Structure formats: structure tokens, C-alpha cells
Amino acid sequence: MSDSRDSSYYRAWMSTRTVTRRGLFRGLFASGQRAVHQGMDSSLLQRQVARPPQAIAEPLFLQACNDCGACSEACPMGIISIADGKPELAIDYAECDFCGACTHACVTGALDVSVVMDTGLRPILSAGCLGRLDDLCRMCEIACPLTAIFFNQQNQPVVDNTRCNGCGKCKLVCYHGDIDLSLLSL
């Protein structure tokens, strides 16, 4: 099959089309940007374990942290432990009070004061939550300092992930053990 389009055809076609500089660059860079994002493994960007409150982005954190353990030693609550050479949070017996001692103890910059105080953990309430059955138990709602947990009119718990900072108080006050903390997915 022969194509009857020659150089005069394309010259005429291009003379009727106008491409702005913005359109040209958008066309050139958009394809490259998509290729970079498609080739990047998203699991590398997400945290696999809970880190101290002001930890920088996970890939940078793993490079910057030198496994010194200063953050663990500085934590007054004792919730930071060193596992596989990196600090991890374990909110089982005490909550994070966001005192900033771990950040101030870090000399490598893996914990940075410019990062918002957030552990990245979010509460998940089990189906056996007594608050779902009646309005007698609202311990998690009462204990939350940011009012990130509340019960709607159908007695179903709602967690506002934008307000929650992952302190863990809700988990600790739930004497039924119906709250687990999991990492926030991006």
C-alpha cells in the first residue's frame, strides 16, 4: 500500500497547525514523565514499617539514617526500637506524644523538624467494636486529641485520615483491643 503523502502534503498540513511553545514542551516531556512513573516501583516509595514522627521520605530516610540509635535512646516513651539497623515505632504500650526528642537527637537529617509530625499509622476498628453496637463505648473518640475518630448516626466509626497524626492513643484506650494501627497507603 503506497502512501500518497509527500513533503508538500506535510508542509501544507503543518502550515495550518499552530503549536505553542507550551504545547511543544508539554508533548515532549509528558511522555518521558509517564515512562519514569510507570517504571518506578511504588513499593519503594511507601514505608514498610512505622518510622519516628518526623522521618523524611522513605528512600531518603534509608540513605540518611546511619543506624546510630540516638533516636531510640532519646525517646522518653520507649516506643522506638532498632530493627534491621533502622528505627521503627512500636505503639503497643505507650503512645507517641510528639515531644520531638527523637528528631533533636538525630544528627544525620533522617528526622527533620520541617516534616509534619506524623507517624504514618492510622487506626482500623474491627467489626467487634462495642461502639458499633451501641453508644456506650466511645473511648477512642474521647481520647483522640485531634478528633480524628468519631461515630456517625449509624454508630459506625469514621476515621478522618487527614486529621489523624498516628499518635496511637485510640489503640491504647480501647480496652477491648478492637483497634489496630496500620500504615497509611499513599
N, C-alpha and C positions, 0 to 999 in steps of 0.2 A: 504494500500500500504506500503510495507516494504522497508526500505532503506538498501541497501547492504553496505553502507559506514560505516566502523568500525574505530577504533582508528588507525589501521595500514594504512588505506587509508589516513586519515588526516595527519598522521606523514609523509608519503611519499609526500603528496601534499605540506606541509609546508617546507619540505627539498628542494624542487625545487624553492620555492619562497624566495626572499630576501626582507626584509623590512628594510629600513634605519631608523635611529632614527628620522630624519626629517619627513619622511613619516608617522611614527607611531604617532608622536605628531600632525602632520597636520590632520590626520584622527580622532584623539581623540578630538582635540579642534575645528575643523571646524564645527562639528555637534552642539556642545554647543554654538558656536558663532552665528550660524544661528538661533538657538532657542531663544537666547537673542534678536536678532534683529527683529525676527518675533513677539515676544511677546511684544515688546516695541511699544507704540503708537507714531507714528511720529509727531502727532499734539502737543505732549508735548515738542518736541524739537524746533518747529518753533514758531516764535514770532506771537502773535495775534494782537499786536499793535506796532507802531513805538516807539523805545526807543532812548534815547540820544546816540550820536555818538560812544562812546567807551564802550558801555554796553557789559558785558560778556555774555556768552551763557544763553539763556532764563531760563532754570531750575535753574541755579546757581544765575542768576540775581534775580529771585523771592525769593530765600532764603536769599541772601546777603542784598538786599535793606530793610532798616528799616523804610521806609516811612517818613523820616525826612524832605524832601522837600528842602534840601540845593541846589540841582542841579537846581531846578526850580527858586530859588531865585538868583542864581549866573548867570543864562543865560542872557546875555545882549540883546539878540534878543527877549526874552519873548516868545519863542516857546515851552518851556517845561511846561507842566501843570501836576498836580497830579490828577489822576483818579483812583478810586478803591484803593487808597493808594500807587500807583506806578507811576513813571514819564512816561509821554507819549509825543511824539513830535506832534505838530500840525503846519505843514508848510502851512499856509494859507495866511499870511500877511507879513511874513519875511522868508528869507532862513537861513539855518544853515551855519554859517561862519567858523565852526570848530575851534573856539578860544580855546577850552579846559577848559573853566571856570567851566563847569558842572563837568568835571572829577576831577579837582583840589578841588572842593568843597565836593566831595563825600568822606566820611571817612570810609565807610563800605567795599569798594572794589568792589561794584557793577558796578562802572565805573572804568576802569583800563587803564592806559596810555600805556600799552603794546598791547592793542587791536587796530587794524587798525581803523582809523576814517571813519566810515560808518554808515549812519542812517538805512540802510536796505531798504530804499524806492527806487523805480525805476519808471521812467516816462512811462505812457501809453498815446499815442497820439490817439485821437479819429478820426473817419473816416471823420469828418468835418474839419479837419486841412487844413487851406488855403495853407500851404506849399505843400500838396499833389496835389493841383490843378495847381499851377504854382510856379515859383521860386521867387515870390515877397516877401513872408514871410519866413524868416529864423531866426527869433528872438531867438528861443530856441537853435539853432545851434551856433549862435553868442555868446549867453550868457553863454554857458556851459564852465566852466573853464578847464575841462579835455577832451574836445572834444569827449564826450561820445555819443552825438547825432549828426548825420549827415544825409543828404538826398542823396540817391543813384541816378543813372542816370534816373530812372523812377519816380523821385520826391516822393519816398516813404521814410518816416523817419525810420532810423535804430538806435536802442539804444544798445550800447555796454555795457552790464551789468558788465563786468569785469573792465571797466574803470570808470563807474559811481560810485559816492560815496553817492548819495542821498541827495545832498545839497538843491535841490528844486528851484534853480534859473530858470530853464527852465519853471517851472509851473508859477512862478511869472511874467516872462516877456511875457508870452503868453496872450496878451490882448484879445484874442478871447475865452479863457477858454477851450481850446481843450486838455489840458494836466492834467491828474490826476496822483497822486502818489500812488503806491500800494506796499505792502511788497513783497520783493524778496522771491520766493519759493526756498527752498533748494533742 
